[in-house]
Each structure stands twice: as C-alpha cells, then as structure tokens.
C-alpha cells in the first residue's frame, strides 16, 4: 500500500468526514455512515465509509481492470433495501476528473455519454454515489499494443462504432450459473447459493478449462460473487464481438455434448433445472460481468474474487467479502495480474474448431 492510500484511509477515520483529499483533487463525501448493506444475522451493517475503505484498499487492481473501459453504473443511493438505478448513458453532470466518451446507442440510434473510471478520485466518487457494483466492458479505448489503427469514432452511426476499437474485445468470457435448487427459494425465485450447486459449477468450469487447454487458450477464473463462476480468456483484438461470441458458442456446445446430464445451453429457465447453464451470450458489445474484485449487491457484501484453478472444489463464494478480500489480496497478490500479457491468437483456435 502506498503512502497516498494510507493517508486516504487515515482521512476516512474522521468522524465528520466531508471529503477525501487525494493530493490532486478533493472528492466531496456526504452521509459516510449511511448503511448500504443492512446487517444480517451473522454480519454487521456495511456503510458508505466501509465501501470507500474497500475501494481505496483494492484500488490498484480495480483500476487496472476498469481503465479505458466504458462503465455501466449500478447505484444504490439508499442501500440495498432502497430503489436502485441501472445506467449506461448518463444524463447527470459528473466531476471533471471522471472521464467520459460519446457512444451511440444501437437501440435508439442516438449518441449518449458513457463514464470511465480511470483514476483513484473517480473510484472514490463511485463509492460516494453508492455505485456498489462495478461493471465494465470487455473492450477498451486504448489501442496499444494489439489494436493499432482501429478508429476512435464511437458516435454518429452504428457502422462507425462497429469499425471502432470498442468493437474488438480483449476477452472471451464464459458465465457459468448453476440451476440446482436448495428447496428454500421463494416461488419463482432464482436458485440460492448452496454447496451442491457451486460444486457442480466448479466441475463444469474444469471441463471447460480442459477444452480451452486443448485449444491452447489461457483461462482465468473468478467467483461471480453470486452463485456461479466467470471464466475469462484474454485474446488479441483480431475479431469483433460477433465473431468472438460465435466461437464461444462452439466451445460451450462442445462441453455440453460431452456432459449433457450436468450442463445446458437452454434459454428456458425451467429446462435448465438441475444443470449448470453455460452462457456464451455475454460476449456481446455493451454487456458486462462484474469487474474482478467488484462488490455485489447481495447480503453480506460478497466480492467477485479471482481464484486459482486448483482452489475449485475447496472454496465457497461467501468466504470472499468486502471485509475479507483486502487480506486475501495482501496474502495472494492479484492472481490476474498482467492478464493482458497472456493474450491468445484466436486464428489458430478458430482453425482447430
């Protein structure tokens, strides 16, 4: 931890906290002790001050995964029990230290403002507006080192946007969700987190890794912070989202054919019952999964935590929380550090498929 981070954490302890001086700017803070995550039977309430403490402690890896990537906001101004806001294009005024770009909406055909979190003041500001979950695109505006020459025209027309660098992702992603029910869910509710469901998800992730290994595609895994797992494959920016999604679908179909009783690609929720859903459709421009180390808006404040492949089978997602994640980071370091240095050439993998 740098001296700058230590100083910010010291400032956070002020009872009448009104702002955090980062050295460059002062970020205004209001209602630092507002409860964002209510207390549970075994965990105390978590406040905006706690969220800011976590964002500062984990800022180095968080910013490394968010930098230059359009941000989708998920805000809980009055905590989990209150109304929340999901925002892509923003219409309110953000501070000058928060970067922004004008991107066209494929749904409306109109340009709108997307925000970017490229610096520590911006991350602190996200905590101030109670942006509990951090969601960024798999593509970014920076061209170096593998997207030289791709345009930076993100507005005006969908055609221009599709030719731009933001249409060429750094990652192929797989979202693995268990549809095994504990029996305690409310009628019509999603499966709750339980050991049998997560253990089968770990098995499915290892089956997926076997296929990726055969294709010589490096794979990194993290808990979703909910019930499942996310697998990220870093790739050279040779292909657009549509092409990457097509390849990820073929990989998922191959895994599903090998393990038809345990996995599914069905879109009908009812037909997924008892199986792990292999979701390749996340490989779509504008869709997002939780950023590594992002908190989730669930009781207990779980965190989407990078893990080692060999840890699958011995971990459970609820052990990684806003309170425990910083200590794990100190102990293990960032397990996804320099993930973009391991990018795969998809041309060979396409040929193999």
N, C-alpha and C positions, 0 to 999 in steps of 0.2 A: 504494500500500500504506500502510495506517495505521500509526501508532506501535505500536498494540496488536499488529498482525500481525507487525511487525518484531521486537518483543520476544519473541513466541512462537517465531519462527524462531530467534532467538538462544538461547532456552532449549533448543530441540531439539538444539543442538550439544553439550550437556553429555554427557560420556561415560557417566556413571552416572545417566541420566535416570530419574526416578521419578515425575514428574508435570509437568503444564503448568498454570501459573497464568494464567488468562485475565483476572484482575482481579476477576471476580465469584466464580469458584469455581476450585478446583484439580482437574484431571482426572487421576486416577491412571493411570500408564503402566507397563506391565510388558513385559519382553522387547523393548525397542525395536529390537534388531538381529536379531530373528528374520526369516529370509528368507521373504517371501510369494511373490515371483515368482523362481524359480530363474534363474540365469544362462543365457544362450543363447550360441551361437557368436559372436555379434557384439554382445551386450549384457551388462552386469554384472548380478548379482543385485540385487533390489529388496527392501528391508526395510520393517518397520513404520514405522521412522523416516522413510523416504522417502515412504511413503504419507501420514503425518501432515504432512510438509513440503508435499506437494501439496495436501492438503485445506485447510491454512491459507492457502496462496498463492492458491487458487482459491475461497476460502470465500464471497466476496461473490456471484459468480454462482451457485455451487452452492446457497447458502441461498435465493436469490431463486426458484429453481425448485422447491425442496423444501418451503418454508414452508407450513404448514397442510394438507399432503397426506399421507394415510396412507402409511406406509413398509413396503415388503417387504424383509426382510433376506436377504442372500446372503453368508454368513460362511465364511471360510477360516482357522480358527484356527491351522492348521499350514502355511499356504501352499497354493499350487495343487496340489502333489502329495498333500496330505492330504485327509481327509474334509471335505466342506463341508456347510453347513446352509442350507436354504431355509425361511424362516419368515415367515408372515403374522401370525397371532395368536401372541403371545409369552407364555411362562409363567414366565420368569425375571424377577427384580427389576432394573429399570433405575434409574439415578441420578435424584434428584429434579429435576434440570434437564432431563431428557428428557420431553417432553410425551407424553401418551397419551390415547386415547379408547376407549370400549367400543363395538365394532361387532359386529353379528350376522353369523354365517356362513350363507350361503344353503345350504351343503352339509349342515351339521349342525343348523341352527336354533338354535344356542347362541351366546351373546354371548362375545366374546373381546377381549383388549387389543391394540390396534394402537399402534405408536410413531410419533412425528412428530419430524422434525429441524427445529427452529425457531430454533436459535441455534448459535453457534460452539462452546460446550462440548459440545453434542450431536453436532456433526460430528466433533470430536476424539474423542469417546467411540466413535463408529462406527469410526474408524480403530483405536482401541485393541482393539476386539473383532474386528478384521480383517474388517469388512464392506466387502469390496473393491468390490463393485458397488452403486450407488445406484439404487434403483427406487422411484418414487413414482407415485401415482395421477394421472390427468388431471383429477380434481375435487378440490375443497378445502373446508375447513370455513368459511372466511371468506365472508360474504355480500356484502360490498361489492365493486364498486358495482352489479353486474348480477344479483344473486340475492336481493334483499331480500325478506323474508317467507318464504323457504323454510325449513322446520323443521330443527332440530338434533337430532332423535331418531334415533340410529343403532343402537339396540339394541331388544330386546323383541319385534319382529316384522319380517319381511321387508317387509310392506306399509308400515310406518312408515319403514323405511330407504329404500324406493323413492320415498317422497314427500319425502325429505330433500335438503338441498343437495348431499350427496355423490353423489347420483344424476344430477347435472347437470354434465357436463364442461366445462372451459374450452377443450378442444382436440378436434378431429377429427384422427386420426392415420392414417398410411399406412406400413406396414412393407414395404420392397422388398428381397427376397432373391434373389440370383442362384443358379440351379441349373445353372450351367455348371461342368463338372468339369475340373480341370487334368490328371487322369490319375495324380496322385501320391497320391490319397486311399486310405486303407485300405479293404478290402472293407466295404461298407455304411456308409461314413463320409459325413459331410456335405461339400459342396463346400468346398475350401480357398480362401483368398483368392488371387486372381490377376488380372492386369491385364485380360484379356479379359472376365471375368465382371463386374468392377467397372465397366468402361467401359460395358457394356450396361446395367447398373443405372443409371448416370448418364443414359443416353439415355432410359430408361423414366421416370426422375424428371422429366426435362424434358417428356416427353409428358404426364405427369400435371399438371405445372405449367401447360401450355397450357390444359387443361380447367378447372383451378381459376381461371386468369386470366379465362376466358370467363364463369365463374360469379361473378366479382368476389370470389373468396375469397383472402385473403392467405395465402401459403405460405412456411414457413421450413424449411430442410433442414439435416440434420446427418449425419455418418457414424454408423453404428451402433456402431463400434468393432470390428466383426467383418467381415463380407463385404459388407454392404449399406448402405442409406440409410434414414433416417427422415424423413418429411415431416409437419410439424405445421401445422395450420390453427387459429389462435385464433378462438374462436366465443363469441358471447353465450350465457349459460346459459338458453336458452329451451326446450331439448329434452333429454330424458333419454338415457342411453346407448343404449337400443334404437333410438330414432329416429335418433340420430347414426350408429349402425352401419348402419342401413338406407340412409341417404343415401350414406355412404362406399362401400357395396357398389355402388350405382348408378354412382357415379363410376368405380370400378375396372372395372366391366363395360363402360362406355363406352370407356375407354382400351384394354381388352383387345380389343374388337371392332375398334378402329382398327389395332391392332398384334398380330394373332393369332399371328404366327410368332415374335414376340420375348417376349410376355408370357403369363402364365397365371394362372388362379384355381383351378386344380386342387388338391384336398386330398391326392390321391395323390402322394407324393414322386416315384415313378418317372415319373409323367406330367408332372411339372414339368421334367424333364431338358432342358437346352438353352435354358431360358427364364428370365425374371425373374418371380418369384412376387409378385403384388400382394395383400398381406394386409390386408384391411379388418377382420378379426375381432378385431384388437387393441382396437377400440372397444367394450370390454366392461368393466363395473364390476368392479374388482379386478385386471384385467390391467394390466401395466406394460411400458413400454420403458425402456431406460436413460435416466436423467436426463441432460440436457446437461452435458457435462464429466465424466461419470462414468467412472472407470477400468473396464476389463473384465478378467475373469479368464482372460486368454489370455497366452501367452508374449510378452514384450516390453512388457507393460502398456499396450496401446492405450487411447485415450480416445475416447469418443463426442463428436465435435467439431462444433459449428456451423460451417457454411461458407457462402460466398456462392454464389448460383446460378451466377454466371459462372466459379466455380472448378471446377465439374464438368467433367470431361474432362482437367483438368490436375493433379489431386491423386490420391493413393492413401491409403487409410486408415492404413497402417502408419507414415506420417510424423507422425501425431498420437499422442503417447505421454505417459505420466506425466512424462517428463523434458522434452519439447518443448512441451507445452501451456501452461505458465505464460508462456513467452516469447512465444508466439503471442497469448495474452490481452493481454499488455502492448502488443504491436505493433498488433493489430486492435481491441482492446476486445471487449466481449461483443457479438457480432453479433446475438444475440437479445434485447438489452436492451429492456425495455419492450414485449415481445411482446404482453402482455395489453392494451396500449393500442391494438392494431390489430384488435380483435375484429370478426368479421363477423356480419351479421344473416342467419341461415340461412333465414329465411322466404322471402326473395327467391330464394335458391338452390334451395330446395325447389320453388318455383313454376316456375323455369326447367327443372328436371329433369322 
